[in-house]
Amino acid sequence: MKFKLKTNNNEKLNEAYQLAVKYVDEINKKDVIGIAFLGAIVRGYYDNDSDIDITIFRKKYRQKITSDTFDYHGYQLHIFDVDYKNELAIKWEMGKRWAYSTSQVYWEKSNLITSLIENNTSISESEKKWLLMSGITLSEWYINRLTDLWIRRGDIENAHYQFSEGLTHFFNALFALNNELVPDYKWRIFCSKQLETLPPNYSEDISNIQIVHSITVEEIERRKKVFFNMWNSILPKIEDKLGMKYEEFKDKV
């Protein structure tokens, strides 16, 4: 699924894309395996807070990824310079996988970068199963049991903080339920609103959970009530997808 952020300036988007093309067409490709565009220019939006993200995959050994940001004809270019063989060998973390799942391979040799990206951005059935099991289980643990624990210990601030970690796990389950990679944190709530399978009144409820009117036990209980309306609405769908009841898998996490 390609998550959409509507652009208010197609002219700026097109100009940014053409500048990306201009930049990579001009570089020396002697040791380059391939070039990919990421971010705004391939997701279909561009605004004053965007930059032009480009990854250059090289065959020349580089011990670590280097990146550079600079002005290019009035636009900010963000260049990632990476070693192709190293990218083949390492395990890509989830946020990186999600970013490249919406990338565009602009230039490459022998389909190498297309294959690299496809192999790293697919989500296996076993991975989805774990995200579903751990996501729904750990979200309950943090937002129900750990909030109660910190209330008993007398730290209401820390009790409220458990919601942040609990929601992280809930999003893992929600995206896995929709057969999607989990986006980077800065995109997570925005993209979640575009998923096909969601709890009823999702946009309103996810907003209400994050609002903290006061650091009190009563406010924790209000937030928990909203959260568990969502949690209970997707649990049957997760159980159906896993072919197991919650009581059967929760202790496996």
Summary of the structure (lengths in Angstrom):
residues: 253
radius of gyration: 21.4
end to end distance: 28.1
largest distance: 64.2
contacts: 742
relative contact order: 0.11
helix: 57%
strand: 14%
